[in-house]
Amino acid sequence: MSELTLPEERVLGAIEHLNREHQQTLLTFARVLADAAWAQSATLTALDARGLDLLVTDGNGRQETRRLEFQQPIQDVEQLRQALMQLADRADPPDSLQRVATARVATPKAVRYLKALCNHFDRKAAATYDDVSGRIQFSFGDCELRADADALLITVRAESDTMFRRVKDVVADHLVRFGNKEELVVNWVEAEA
């Protein structure tokens, strides 16, 4: 296997995180990208600069290791993140069905969080805002923000299940981290398809 220029504990941490937090994504990788439509579970067992190995099982004793190659060798955490997002995009391409979710996050600091989110993501996405509204256009979905006196109103949209999960997770995770002293809670309400 090719070597990552990351400490072994970072690689092991990434494997543990993906197995714990992204089980459905790994299963989709196995079913769609690794030609294992029969898979009932997938566990990331190895990660190197050129790709990853999944242990794929069917629940009846069948187990196989499947290799997924990255489009190009990776060397650092940012390249790993991008390679995993490319795999996710290949596994669940846009289907032109708009998925929409909204959240109302109670906070008297809605304007502050709106600006913080837009400023933070402006380095990696197209973000614009004024004193009461903002918009972030990710490569995997869109986020609209509106600040009221007592809440931040969020609407996210995406065109695949994986992208939809990603846009909800990214926005909620960052907002909760930015407002950790307030213990903000983001409860998504999904619109009917």
N, C-alpha and C positions, 0 to 999 in steps of 0.2 A: 504494500500500500504506500502511496505517496504521503509525505509528511506535511502536516500543517505547521505553520510557524506560530503556533499557539501552545501555551503550556498544556500538558496532558490534563490537568485538573479543569481547564476551561473546556476542552473537548468532552471530557466526561460529564461536566456540568451541562453542556449543550445537549448531549444524548439523554441525560436524565430529564431535563426540561421538556424536550420534545416528546419523550415517552409519557411523561406525566400530563402535560398540558395540551398536546396535539395528537391524541390517539386517533381521532376521526380523520385528520389530515394524513397521517401515516397509513391508515387503512385505505384511503382513497389513492394514495401513491401506489400501494400494492396492487389494488384492483385495476387501476387504469394504466399506470405507467410500467408496472412490472408484470403485466399480463397474468394476473392472478385473480380473476373475477370470482373465484371460489373462496377467497380469503374471508375469514371471520375476525381475524385480528392481525395486527402487524406491530412488531417491536423493532425499534432501531437498535442494532447491535454493534455497528462500527461506523466510523465517520473518518474520512481522510480528505486530502486536498482534491481528489478526483471524483468522489462520490460517497454514497452511503450504502450500507447493507441492511436489509430488512429481514427479520425472521417472520415468515408468513405462516399462519396456521388456519385450519378450517374447522376446528372444534371437534373433529373426529379422529385426531391422531396424525393427520397429514401436516408435515412441517417442511418448509423449503426456505432456503436463503436466496433472496433476490437482490441483485445489485442495480442501483440507479446511478448513472454517471451524471455529473454536472456538465453544463455546456462548456465550461472552461475551468481549469484548476483554480482553487481558491487558496488564499494565504492568511486571511485575517477574518475577524468576526463580521465585519461589514460585508465582505465578499460572501461569507457563509450565509448571512441573512438574505442577500440578494439571490444566491443560488437556490435557497429553499423557496423563496417567493416565485422564482421562475418555474421550479418543479410544481408548486401549487397552481400556478397559472396554466401550465400544460395539463395538469390533472383535471382541472375544472374550468374550461374556457368559458368566456362570456356566452350567454345564450339569448341575449336581448330581452329577457324577462326582468323587468325592474323589481328589485326587492327593496322595500322601504321600511325603516324603523324609526321611531321617535322616542325621545326620553325627555322628561322634565326633571331637572336636577335642582332641588331646592337649595338656594344659597343667596345671601345678600350681596355676594361679590361676583355676580354673573358677568359684569363687564370686564372685570379683571381676568377671569378665567377665559373668556372669549378671546381677549387680546393675547393672553399667554399661549393658548393653543395655536392661534393663527401665526404668531411670531415664531413659535417653536417649529411648526411644520413648514414654514416658508422656506427653509433650507432644502427640503426634500420634495416639496409639492408646491403647487400654485395656491397661494393663500392671500386673501384680501379681507379687510374688515374696516368698520367705522365704529362709532360709539355704541351702536346697538345691534349690529349684525356682522356676520362673518361667513366666509365660504372657504373651504379647503378642498381642492381637487387633487386627490391621490391618483396614482396610476390604476388603482384597484377599486375606486369608488369615490363618492362625493360626500361632503359633510357641510350642512348649513347650520349656523348658530344664530340664536337670537337671545339677547339679554333683556329680561324683565327686571322689575325692582326686587323680586324675591326668588327668581329662578333663571337658570340657563336652559333654553329650549334647544334641543338638538334633533336634527333630521339627517339620517344617513341613507345612501342609495348605492346599490351595486348590481352587477349583471351576472353573477354566478353565486352559488352557495358559499364557496370558499372565499371569494372576494367580500361577500356580505359579512361573513364571520370576521374577516380580517378588519374591515373598516369599523365595525362595532367594537371589536377588541382593542384596536389601536386608539380610538378616540376615548373610550371609557377608561382604559389603563392610564393614559396620560392625564386625563382630567382628575382621576382619583389620586394620582401621584402629586399633581400640582396642588390639590386641595387636601392633602393628607391631614392637616391640622383640623379641618372641618369634618373629616370622615364623610366625604361625599359619597352618594350612592347613585349609580346609573342603572335604572331598570328600563330595558328596551321594550317597546310595544311594537310588534311587527304588524304592518298593514296586510290586509288580505290580498293574495295574489290575483 
